[in-house]
C-alpha cells in the first residue's frame, strides 16, 4: 500500500460542470453558439459574440498544436509527483480556434511550438476527468505505387 497522496479531484460547478461531465464520459466536447457558430472556452451562459443563449456542446476531434508549456519541478499538490518530475503542462490551440490547458503525455524533450497534438481523457469520477495531450501520430498512409 502506497502512502503517496492521490491527485486532487475537483468538483466543477456551473457551465464548467457541463464541460467536465462530457469529458468524464470519455470524449472532449466544446461549447459552440448555435447563433453565430463561435466556439467558446471556458464555457459560458451567453455567447460573447452575439449574446445568444443557444449554446450547445459538440464533440471535438481533440486535435491541435502546442501554443505554450511549462515544466513543473516541485508540484504544489503532492499527488502530482506520481506523474514523474518534472512534468509538463501545455496550452494547446485547438483546431476549433480556442485554447485548452492540459497535462502532457510524452517526454518533455519533444515539446516545441506548433507541435501537433491529440487530446487524451482520463476519467476520475462521473463528474470529472483529467485532460492530457500527447504527440499526434498521423494514420499510416500507404506509399503510392
N, CA, C and O of each residue as an XYZ file, in Angstrom:
580
protein
N       0.837     -1.177      0.000
C       0.000      0.000      0.000
C       0.880      1.239      0.000
O       1.844      1.335      0.760
N       0.534      2.186     -0.867
C       1.333      3.392     -1.005
C       0.853      4.476     -0.049
O      -0.346      4.643      0.174
N       1.818      5.214      0.513
C       1.485      6.352      1.361
C       1.388      7.637      0.547
O       1.063      8.694      1.088
N       1.674      7.547     -0.777
C       1.633      8.744     -1.616
C       0.188      9.212     -1.777
O      -0.711      8.411     -2.032
N      -0.021     10.516     -1.626
C      -1.387     11.034     -1.787
C      -1.833     10.955     -3.241
O      -1.003     11.004     -4.148
N      -3.132     10.835     -3.467
C      -3.678     10.854     -4.818
C      -3.814     12.279     -5.311
O      -3.745     13.233     -4.536
N      -4.008     12.408     -6.612
C      -4.203     13.732     -7.198
C      -5.529     14.306     -6.718
O      -6.509     13.582     -6.548
N      -5.543     15.598     -6.505
C      -6.757     16.303     -6.132
C      -7.770     16.164     -7.264
O      -7.418     16.335     -8.431
N      -9.017     15.857     -6.935
C     -10.086     15.751     -7.927
C     -11.077     16.878     -7.674
O     -11.791     16.866     -6.672
N     -11.122     17.848     -8.577
C     -12.052     18.971     -8.414
C     -13.507     18.528     -8.523
O     -13.806     17.451     -9.041
N     -14.404     19.373     -8.027
C     -15.842     19.158     -8.142
C     -16.403     20.379     -8.885
O     -16.867     21.330     -8.255
N     -16.358     20.350    -10.238
C     -16.753     21.536    -11.002
C     -18.226     21.895    -10.821
O     -19.063     21.041    -10.531
N     -18.519     23.197    -11.004
C     -19.911     23.640    -10.963
C     -20.179     24.574    -12.132
O     -19.270     24.883    -12.902
N     -21.422     25.025    -12.270
C     -21.790     25.924    -13.361
C     -21.579     25.280    -14.719
O     -21.713     24.065    -14.864
N     -21.249     26.090    -15.711
C     -21.040     25.570    -17.069
C     -19.791     24.698    -17.140
O     -19.695     23.823    -18.001
N     -18.826     24.931    -16.236
C     -17.656     24.050    -16.196
C     -18.062     22.614    -15.901
O     -17.447     21.676    -16.409
N     -19.097     22.438    -15.082
C     -19.573     21.096    -14.762
C     -20.034     20.382    -16.030
O     -19.789     19.187    -16.193
N     -20.702     21.109    -16.930
C     -21.145     20.509    -18.192
C     -19.948     20.064    -19.032
O     -19.962     18.967    -19.590
N     -18.912     20.900    -19.127
C     -17.699     20.560    -19.879
C     -17.064     19.288    -19.314
O     -16.733     18.371    -20.065
N     -16.894     19.235    -17.987
C     -16.226     18.094    -17.370
C     -17.088     16.833    -17.353
O     -16.557     15.723    -17.361
N     -18.390     16.991    -17.329
C     -19.277     15.823    -17.395
C     -19.104     15.106    -18.745
O     -19.047     13.878    -18.802
N     -19.024     15.887    -19.817
C     -18.758     15.293    -21.140
C     -17.393     14.619    -21.142
O     -17.244     13.504    -21.642
N     -16.406     15.293    -20.587
C     -15.054     14.745    -20.542
C     -15.026     13.440    -19.743
O     -14.347     12.490    -20.132
N     -15.757     13.392    -18.635
C     -15.786     12.200    -17.788
C     -16.388     10.995    -18.518
O     -16.127      9.848    -18.155
N     -17.187     11.263    -19.536
C     -17.754     10.169    -20.347
C     -16.758      9.684    -21.396
O     -17.048      8.760    -22.156
N     -15.585     10.310    -21.433
C     -14.511      9.829    -22.291
C     -14.280     10.590    -23.578
O     -13.406     10.208    -24.357
N     -15.034     11.661    -23.836
C     -14.827     12.417    -25.065
C     -14.798     13.915    -24.791
O     -15.481     14.423    -23.901
N     -13.997     14.594    -25.575
C     -13.892     16.043    -25.470
C     -15.024     16.682    -26.260
O     -15.194     16.411    -27.448
N     -15.795     17.530    -25.595
C     -16.835     18.326    -26.241
C     -16.518     19.791    -25.968
O     -16.085     20.148    -24.872
N     -16.738     20.634    -26.974
C     -16.518     22.067    -26.815
C     -17.839     22.792    -26.995
O     -18.677     22.391    -27.802
N     -18.014     23.859    -26.237
C     -19.244     24.628    -26.311
C     -19.225     25.486    -27.586
O     -18.216     26.107    -27.920
N     -20.363     25.502    -28.284
C     -20.493     26.297    -29.501
C     -21.822     27.039    -29.480
O     -22.804     26.575    -28.901
N     -21.830     28.192    -30.120
C     -23.033     29.013    -30.220
C     -23.794     28.620    -31.480
O     -23.232     28.606    -32.575
N     -25.062     28.306    -31.319
C     -25.877     27.974    -32.482
C     -26.296     29.235    -33.240
O     -26.746     29.147    -34.382
N     -26.151     30.409    -32.614
C     -26.500     31.667    -33.266
C     -25.447     32.145    -34.246
O     -25.774     32.571    -35.354
N     -24.162     32.078    -33.839
C     -23.096     32.615    -34.703
C     -21.976     31.605    -34.976
O     -20.998     31.942    -35.644
N     -22.103     30.379    -34.473
C     -21.140     29.280    -34.704
C     -19.802     29.477    -33.994
O     -18.854     28.743    -34.273
N     -19.701     30.428    -33.102
C     -18.469     30.668    -32.352
C     -18.248     29.523    -31.366
O     -19.189     29.078    -30.709
N     -16.995     29.041    -31.261
C     -16.623     28.025    -30.277
C     -16.103     28.765    -29.058
O     -15.323     29.709    -29.183
N     -16.540     28.330    -27.863
C     -16.240     29.060    -26.630
C     -15.480     28.198    -25.633
O     -15.741     27.001    -25.506
N     -14.550     28.807    -24.936
C     -13.931     28.184    -23.769
C     -13.272     29.293    -22.973
O     -12.557     30.105    -23.559
N     -13.476     29.368    -21.674
C     -14.289     28.443    -20.877
C     -15.769     28.566    -21.226
O     -16.197     29.561    -21.810
N     -16.551     27.538    -20.859
C     -17.988     27.556    -21.154
C     -18.677     28.751    -20.501
O     -18.285     29.211    -19.429
N     -19.718     29.238    -21.182
C     -20.443     30.420    -20.713
C     -21.945     30.178    -20.763
O     -22.406     29.176    -21.308
N     -22.699     31.106    -20.188
C     -24.157     31.057    -20.246
C     -24.696     31.835    -21.445
O     -25.785     31.542    -21.939
N     -23.928     32.839    -21.919
C     -24.304     33.647    -23.075
C     -23.105     33.748    -24.010
O     -21.963     33.804    -23.555
N     -23.362     33.770    -25.315
C     -22.287     33.933    -26.296
C     -21.748     35.356    -26.220
O     -22.521     36.310    -26.309
N     -20.427     35.520    -26.056
C     -19.869     36.871    -26.010
C     -19.881     37.555    -27.377
O     -19.703     38.770    -27.464
N     -20.090     36.776    -28.448
C     -20.104     37.358    -29.786
C     -21.451     37.939    -30.171
O     -21.524     39.054    -30.686
N     -22.548     37.168    -29.918
C     -23.867     37.615    -30.370
C     -24.899     37.702    -29.245
O     -26.022     38.150    -29.473
N     -24.529     37.277    -28.032
C     -25.436     37.355    -26.895
C     -26.452     36.229    -26.809
O     -27.320     36.243    -25.936
N     -26.354     35.255    -27.704
C     -27.320     34.157    -27.739
C     -27.188     33.239    -26.526
O     -26.094     33.031    -26.001
N     -28.321     32.696    -26.094
C     -28.339     31.663    -25.047
C     -28.293     30.267    -25.656
O     -28.220     29.278    -24.926
N     -28.335     30.173    -26.990
C     -28.380     28.881    -27.689
C     -26.974     28.287    -27.783
O     -26.359     28.269    -28.850
N     -26.484     27.805    -26.646
C     -25.143     27.228    -26.571
C     -25.257     25.729    -26.362
O     -26.008     25.269    -25.502
N     -24.506     24.966    -27.153
C     -24.534     23.507    -27.076
C     -23.103     22.989    -27.020
O     -22.166     23.683    -27.414
N     -22.940     21.764    -26.527
C     -21.637     21.111    -26.513
C     -21.567     20.152    -27.691
O     -22.433     19.293    -27.860
N     -20.520     20.309    -28.509
C     -20.337     19.473    -29.688
C     -19.037     18.693    -29.562
O     -18.053     19.215    -29.038
N     -19.020     17.437    -30.042
C     -17.786     16.640    -29.965
C     -16.656     17.293    -30.756
O     -16.877     17.935    -31.783
N     -15.459     17.113    -30.252
C     -14.254     17.621    -30.902
C     -13.360     16.444    -31.256
O     -13.325     15.444    -30.539
N     -12.642     16.565    -32.358
C     -11.664     15.533    -32.723
C     -10.479     15.563    -31.765
O      -9.690     14.618    -31.728
N     -10.345     16.645    -30.986
C      -9.293     16.724    -29.974
C      -7.911     17.007    -30.519
O      -6.918     16.698    -29.860
N      -7.819     17.587    -31.705
C      -6.518     17.864    -32.290
C      -6.197     19.350    -32.239
O      -7.072     20.209    -32.348
N      -4.922     19.614    -32.070
C      -4.470     20.993    -32.010
C      -2.965     21.075    -32.109
O      -2.296     20.125    -32.515
N      -2.442     22.236    -31.728
C      -0.993     22.482    -31.762
C      -0.557     23.145    -30.463
O      -1.300     23.925    -29.867
N       0.654     22.825    -30.035
C       1.207     23.429    -28.818
C       1.347     24.933    -29.018
O       1.973     25.398    -29.970
N       0.743     25.685    -28.090
C       0.858     27.139    -28.083
C       1.909     27.573    -27.064
O       2.662     28.518    -27.299
N       1.952     26.866    -25.922
C       2.895     27.178    -24.858
C       2.962     25.993    -23.900
O       2.125     25.093    -23.976
N       3.934     25.978    -23.011
C       4.021     24.934    -21.994
C       4.893     25.408    -20.844
O       5.627     26.391    -20.952
N       4.791     24.687    -19.750
C       5.654     24.947    -18.599
C       6.047     23.609    -17.993
O       5.282     22.646    -18.052
N       7.224     23.550    -17.417
C       7.685     22.353    -16.712
C       7.608     22.606    -15.215
O       8.031     23.654    -14.727
N       7.068     21.644    -14.500
C       6.954     21.747    -13.053
C       7.959     20.799    -12.412
O       7.971     19.603    -12.701
N       8.794     21.341    -11.549
C       9.809     20.552    -10.850
C       9.413     20.274     -9.403
O       9.860     19.292     -8.810
N       8.556     21.158     -8.826
C       8.082     20.998     -7.447
C       6.575     21.259     -7.429
O       6.149     22.411     -7.357
N       5.773     20.208     -7.494
C       4.321     20.411     -7.555
C       3.753     20.963     -6.251
O       4.218     20.622     -5.163
N       2.739     21.825     -6.377
C       2.035     22.352     -5.213
C       1.231     21.234     -4.559
O       1.197     21.118     -3.334
N       0.580     20.407     -5.391
C      -0.195     19.262     -4.916
C       0.697     18.023     -4.981
O       1.061     17.599     -6.078
N       1.061     17.431     -3.843
C       1.983     16.290     -3.836
C       1.476     15.095     -4.655
O       2.279     14.264     -5.079
N       0.175     14.995     -4.883
C      -0.368     13.901     -5.673
C       0.138     13.893     -7.107
O       0.179     12.843     -7.748
N       0.522     15.056     -7.612
C       1.012     15.135     -8.987
C       2.443     14.633     -9.122
O       2.901     14.397    -10.239
N       3.156     14.464     -8.023
C       4.528     13.952     -8.091
C       4.553     12.552     -8.677
O       5.567     12.146     -9.245
N       3.455     11.800     -8.552
C       3.382     10.449     -9.113
C       3.461     10.474    -10.636
O       3.777      9.457    -11.254
N       3.178     11.620    -11.244
C       3.289     11.750    -12.698
C       4.754     11.665    -13.130
O       5.043     11.457    -14.308
N       5.645     11.818    -12.211
C       7.062     11.873    -12.532
C       7.481     13.327    -12.661
O       6.758     14.141    -13.235
N       8.632     13.647    -12.134
C       9.122     15.020    -12.175
C      10.339     15.124    -13.082
O      11.155     14.202    -13.111
N      10.483     16.193    -13.806
C       9.494     17.243    -13.979
C       8.357     16.753    -14.880
O       8.531     15.819    -15.662
N       7.183     17.403    -14.757
C       6.094     17.104    -15.682
C       5.692     18.407    -16.373
O       5.933     19.501    -15.863
N       5.080     18.262    -17.533
C       4.733     19.437    -18.322
C       3.226     19.676    -18.308
O       2.428     18.739    -18.292
N       2.871     20.931    -18.316
C       1.501     21.380    -18.532
C       1.534     22.179    -19.825
O       2.391     23.045    -20.002
N       0.595     21.885    -20.736
C       0.619     22.517    -22.046
C      -0.623     23.372    -22.284
O      -1.698     23.097    -21.750
N      -0.454     24.399    -23.086
C      -1.568     25.189    -23.607
C      -1.644     24.820    -25.085
O      -0.675     24.976    -25.828
N      -2.810     24.329    -25.500
C      -2.987     23.848    -26.863
C      -4.013     24.703    -27.588
O      -5.117     24.926    -27.091
N      -3.640     25.173    -28.757
C      -4.599     25.860    -29.615
C      -5.283     24.784    -30.443
O      -4.672     24.143    -31.298
N      -6.566     24.606    -30.164
C      -7.327     23.544    -30.812
C      -7.669     23.941    -32.249
O      -7.673     25.126    -32.585
N      -7.956     22.949    -33.094
C      -8.342     23.228    -34.475
C      -9.568     24.138    -34.529
O      -9.748     24.884    -35.492
N     -10.411     24.076    -33.493
C     -11.609     24.911    -33.436
C     -11.305     26.372    -33.111
O     -12.195     27.221    -33.171
N     -10.034     26.669    -32.762
C      -9.626     28.052    -32.531
C      -9.499     28.478    -31.079
O      -8.942     29.540    -30.804
N      -9.996     27.686    -30.147
C      -9.873     28.057    -28.734
C      -8.635     27.372    -28.150
O      -8.049     26.490    -28.777
N      -8.250     27.785    -26.957
C      -7.086     27.188    -26.296
C      -7.530     26.442    -25.052
O      -8.389     26.908    -24.303
N      -6.929     25.270    -24.841
C      -7.189     24.445    -23.661
C      -5.875     24.189    -22.936
O      -4.808     24.160    -23.551
N      -5.965     24.005    -21.632
C      -4.805     23.669    -20.809
C      -4.957     22.217    -20.379
O      -6.042     21.794    -19.981
N      -3.878     21.461    -20.458
C      -3.927     20.060    -20.043
C      -2.550     19.561    -19.674
O      -1.554     20.263    -19.851
N      -2.500     18.354    -19.164
C      -1.231     17.712    -18.844
C      -0.597     17.172    -20.117
O      -1.251     17.064    -21.154
N       0.681     16.834    -20.026
C       1.427     16.325    -21.175
C       1.710     14.845    -21.000
O       2.219     14.425    -19.960
N       1.385     14.053    -22.009
C       1.692     12.620    -22.046
C       2.773     12.421    -23.090
O       2.493     12.261    -24.278
N       3.980     12.434    -22.640
C       5.126     12.298    -23.537
C       6.337     12.841    -22.821
O       6.237     13.363    -21.710
N       7.466     12.717    -23.454
C       8.679     13.235    -22.831
C       8.759     14.741    -23.086
O       8.449     15.209    -24.182
N       9.174     15.490    -22.071
C       9.243     16.945    -22.233
C      10.202     17.386    -23.333
O      10.039     18.475    -23.884
N      11.202     16.565    -23.665
C      12.191     16.993    -24.655
C      11.632     17.125    -26.070
O      12.292     17.720    -26.922
N      10.435     16.590    -26.353
C       9.855     16.740    -27.692
C       8.967     17.979    -27.808
O       8.521     18.319    -28.904
N       8.706     18.655    -26.688
C       7.837     19.830    -26.726
C       8.449     20.940    -27.566
O       9.615     21.295    -27.394
N       7.651     21.480    -28.471
C       8.067     22.625    -29.270
C       6.810     23.330    -29.761
O       5.744     22.722    -29.855
N       6.942     24.602    -30.070
C       5.806     25.371    -30.561
C       5.269     24.740    -31.846
O       6.037     24.283    -32.694
N       3.947     24.722    -31.977
C       3.238     24.210    -33.150
C       3.303     22.691    -33.315
O       2.889     22.170    -34.351
N       3.814     21.975    -32.320
C       3.796     20.513    -32.388
C       2.349     20.046    -32.427
O       1.550     20.455    -31.584
N       1.994     19.198    -33.390
C       0.636     18.677    -33.484
C       0.402     17.696    -32.345
O       1.234     16.832    -32.068
N      -0.756     17.845    -31.684
C      -1.078     17.011    -30.532
C      -2.513     16.497    -30.623
O      -3.338     17.008    -31.381
N      -2.774     15.472    -29.824
C      -4.084     14.840    -29.734
C      -4.500     14.814    -28.267
O      -3.700     14.493    -27.389
N      -5.774     15.159    -28.014
C      -6.299     15.124    -26.643
C      -6.464     13.686    -26.183
O      -6.736     12.786    -26.979
N      -6.297     13.491    -24.896
C      -6.470     12.192    -24.246
C      -7.198     12.447    -22.930
O      -6.838     13.356    -22.182
N      -8.205     11.655    -22.652
C      -9.047     11.867    -21.477
C      -8.808     10.764    -20.455
O      -8.732      9.585    -20.801
N      -8.689     11.164    -19.183
C      -8.538     10.192    -18.089
C      -9.650     10.453    -17.068
O      -9.509     11.308    -16.194
N     -10.773      9.698    -17.188
C     -11.873      9.899    -16.231
C     -11.419      9.629    -14.793
O     -10.659      8.698    -14.528
N     -11.905     10.469    -13.873
C     -11.581     10.309    -12.454
C     -12.833      9.986    -11.640
O     -12.785      9.177    -10.713
N     -13.958     10.624    -11.994
C     -15.248     10.376    -11.345
C     -16.316     10.491    -12.435
O     -15.991     10.700    -13.603
N     -17.580     10.356    -12.054
C     -18.657     10.528    -13.030
C     -18.805     11.984    -13.455
O     -19.438     12.275    -14.469
N     -18.230     12.890    -12.692
C     -18.389     14.320    -12.963
C     -17.097     15.022    -13.378
O     -17.119     16.213    -13.687
N     -15.968     14.304    -13.392
C     -14.699     14.965    -13.683
C     -13.733     14.008    -14.370
O     -13.704     12.812    -14.080
N     -12.938     14.565    -15.291
C     -11.854     13.819    -15.936
C     -10.686     14.775    -16.143
O     -10.869     15.982    -16.299
N      -9.494     14.214    -16.139
C      -8.293     14.996    -16.430
C      -8.108     15.028    -17.943
O      -8.390     14.051    -18.636
N      -7.630     16.165    -18.443
C      -7.364     16.323    -19.861
C      -5.856     16.327    -20.078
O      -5.129     17.100    -19.453
N      -5.404     15.466    -20.957
C      -3.990     15.370    -21.319
C      -3.851     15.536    -22.821
O      -4.822     15.414    -23.568
N      -2.635     15.816    -23.249
C      -2.323     15.860    -24.671
C      -1.079     15.033    -24.905
O      -0.199     14.953    -24.048
N      -1.014     14.419    -26.071
C       0.146     13.626    -26.475
C       0.497     14.005    -27.904
O      -0.334     14.581    -28.606
N       1.710     13.695    -28.352
C       2.045     13.998    -29.751
C       1.074     13.276    -30.685
O       0.731     12.114    -30.467
N       0.639     13.981    -31.723
C      -0.275     13.397    -32.710
C       0.505     12.473    -33.624
O       1.528     12.857    -34.191
N       0.014     11.260    -33.761
C       0.637     10.299    -34.678
C      -0.324     10.140    -35.850
O      -1.398      9.561    -35.686
N       0.039     10.644    -37.034
C      -0.876     10.538    -38.164
C      -1.085      9.087    -38.575
O      -0.208      8.239    -38.411
N      -2.272      8.828    -39.111
C      -2.568      7.480    -39.597
C      -1.590      7.137    -40.705
O      -1.166      8.000    -41.474
N      -1.245      5.870    -40.769
C      -0.293      5.410    -41.786
C      -0.906      5.551    -43.180
O      -2.016      5.082    -43.434
N      -0.179      6.192    -44.059
C      -0.615      6.327    -45.442
C       0.264      5.414    -46.278
O       1.482      5.592    -46.312
N      -0.339      4.428    -46.960
C       0.497      3.519    -47.769
C       1.198      4.272    -48.895
O       0.628      5.195    -49.479
N       2.424      3.881    -49.197
C       3.154      4.576    -50.269
C       2.454      4.376    -51.609
O       1.867      3.327    -51.871
N       2.528      5.418    -52.459
C       1.907      5.286    -53.786
C       2.809      4.449    -54.680
O       4.029      4.428    -54.515
N       2.199      3.776    -55.611
C       2.949      2.873    -56.495
C       3.310      3.556    -57.770
O       3.943      2.953    -58.636
